[in-house]
Amino acid sequence: MSSGVSPAGPARLAVFLSGSGRSLVNLQERIAANRLRAEIALVVASKECLGAERARGLGIPTRVMSGNLPIDTVELVLNDAGINWVVLAGYIRLFPIPRAYSGRVVNIHPALLPSFGGHGMYGHHVHEAVIAAGCRVSGCTVHLCDEQYDRGPILVQRTCPVRDDDTPDSLAARVFEQECEAYPEALELLIAGRVKIEGRRARILDR
């Protein structure tokens, strides 16, 4: 049995974010170019931020919901917007997953999980840790979410080199280039019903 749902029309996404909204813009551009069969029906920001401003500028219904969100509130917000998939895009709080949305919450992490993940490992903290560890390769991971940070079946991973003269900012820029490809790819697989969950593993089905 494949994960999630395959709606008759474009999949309705809710994007949860806390920062610049670059991933939101990337997804919206893919949708506008007919390269992702979806629509962003709702943006929820954990605080007022550039991502919320960008969402409003794109004409997307946007809410600012600070603090740790009660699971019942999350379910109500998602149901009211008719959401099929929840997309975490730099959302720094632990997302409470309503039972009805189990297997339908997706996250992207700027490293190759299971390394360099967990509470507090976000943004420049991740890239600093990768460089300090002497890694020769980094990248990004798209995965389905469970009740812990940066855990759950891995859908897509893409890699990039770590160079000798890298700073956290230069590495972050190279990783983000891979994120721009990996997130739409993973969402398209999910929307098309091509993901089968077997325990903690995600198997990609043939077309």
Secondary structure, DSSP 4 states (H G I P E B T S, - for coil): -BSS---SSPEEEEEEESS--HHHHHHHHHHHTTSS-EEEEEEEESSS-HHHHHHHHTT--EEE--SSPPHHHHHHHHHHTT-SEEEESS--SPPP--GGGTT-EEEEESS-TTTT-STT--THHHHHHHHHTT-SEEEEEEEE--SSTT-S-EEEEEEEEPPTT--HHHHHHHHHHHHHHHHHHHHHHHHTT-EEEETTEEEEPP-
